[in-house]
């Protein structure tokens, strides 16, 4: 079955630096991968979707890469701000079924 | 625009009592609907999803059930709650056939005593 690994350790960075979060997966070759942001006590909010034939996707200060050889996606936030502090979840498609498998998330803390 | 409503926001129930959580979506038709559970500090566990009225796919065998009596209504139920049913329950919807973003409600915090 699909396995998704996100760094369970919190990531602490200084304001203004670039945050890089990792999502690794095994036992599957997803057609697309999504990233979500979740604040405490709230539902996740969709950020970006990247397809298997796309190497990179950008949206404002966010950048996602998708390496199907390494079975890895990297999520970057440039010029990070304290307001970027949250948990970030990656999710994989389930091969034609209209459902996703979510990773456990990485908590990002941006220090002012 | 589309909105998703989930209620109640918090719920405290005794062990063995029944459960009914409701989720409705507005502003779209024939959405895919999902129920997730999230334990503290953990990822999202997909419980059920539905691609149409009366069509329910169950991901995890347990004492919960789901129903979709109307196009934009999704209900999560239990006849007898267990302590292990405590958690944060999230409803979500997506459009289309696949590779579409999911849009989540604000969740229900369920505590079983």
HADDOCK unambig.tbl for C-alpha pairs under 7 A between the chains (distance, minus, plus):
assign (segid A and resid 32 and name CA) (segid B and resid 99 and name CA) 6.70 0.50 0.50
assign (segid A and resid 42 and name CA) (segid B and resid 106 and name CA) 5.15 0.50 0.50
assign (segid A and resid 42 and name CA) (segid B and resid 107 and name CA) 6.63 0.50 0.50
assign (segid A and resid 43 and name CA) (segid B and resid 90 and name CA) 6.72 0.50 0.50
assign (segid A and resid 43 and name CA) (segid B and resid 104 and name CA) 5.38 0.50 0.50
assign (segid A and resid 43 and name CA) (segid B and resid 105 and name CA) 5.78 0.50 0.50
assign (segid A and resid 43 and name CA) (segid B and resid 106 and name CA) 4.94 0.50 0.50
assign (segid A and resid 43 and name CA) (segid B and resid 107 and name CA) 6.16 0.50 0.50
assign (segid A and resid 44 and name CA) (segid B and resid 104 and name CA) 6.19 0.50 0.50
assign (segid A and resid 45 and name CA) (segid B and resid 103 and name CA) 6.74 0.50 0.50
assign (segid A and resid 45 and name CA) (segid B and resid 104 and name CA) 6.92 0.50 0.50
assign (segid A and resid 46 and name CA) (segid B and resid 101 and name CA) 6.25 0.50 0.50
assign (segid A and resid 46 and name CA) (segid B and resid 102 and name CA) 6.80 0.50 0.50
assign (segid A and resid 46 and name CA) (segid B and resid 103 and name CA) 6.98 0.50 0.50
assign (segid A and resid 93 and name CA) (segid B and resid 99 and name CA) 6.90 0.50 0.50
assign (segid A and resid 96 and name CA) (segid B and resid 98 and name CA) 6.74 0.50 0.50
assign (segid A and resid 98 and name CA) (segid B and resid 97 and name CA) 6.43 0.50 0.50
assign (segid A and resid 98 and name CA) (segid B and resid 98 and name CA) 5.04 0.50 0.50
assign (segid A and resid 102 and name CA) (segid B and resid 43 and name CA) 6.46 0.50 0.50
assign (segid A and resid 102 and name CA) (segid B and resid 44 and name CA) 5.91 0.50 0.50
assign (segid A and resid 103 and name CA) (segid B and resid 43 and name CA) 5.75 0.50 0.50
assign (segid A and resid 104 and name CA) (segid B and resid 42 and name CA) 5.27 0.50 0.50
assign (segid A and resid 104 and name CA) (segid B and resid 43 and name CA) 3.58 0.50 0.50
assign (segid A and resid 104 and name CA) (segid B and resid 44 and name CA) 6.89 0.50 0.50
assign (segid A and resid 105 and name CA) (segid B and resid 43 and name CA) 6.23 0.50 0.50
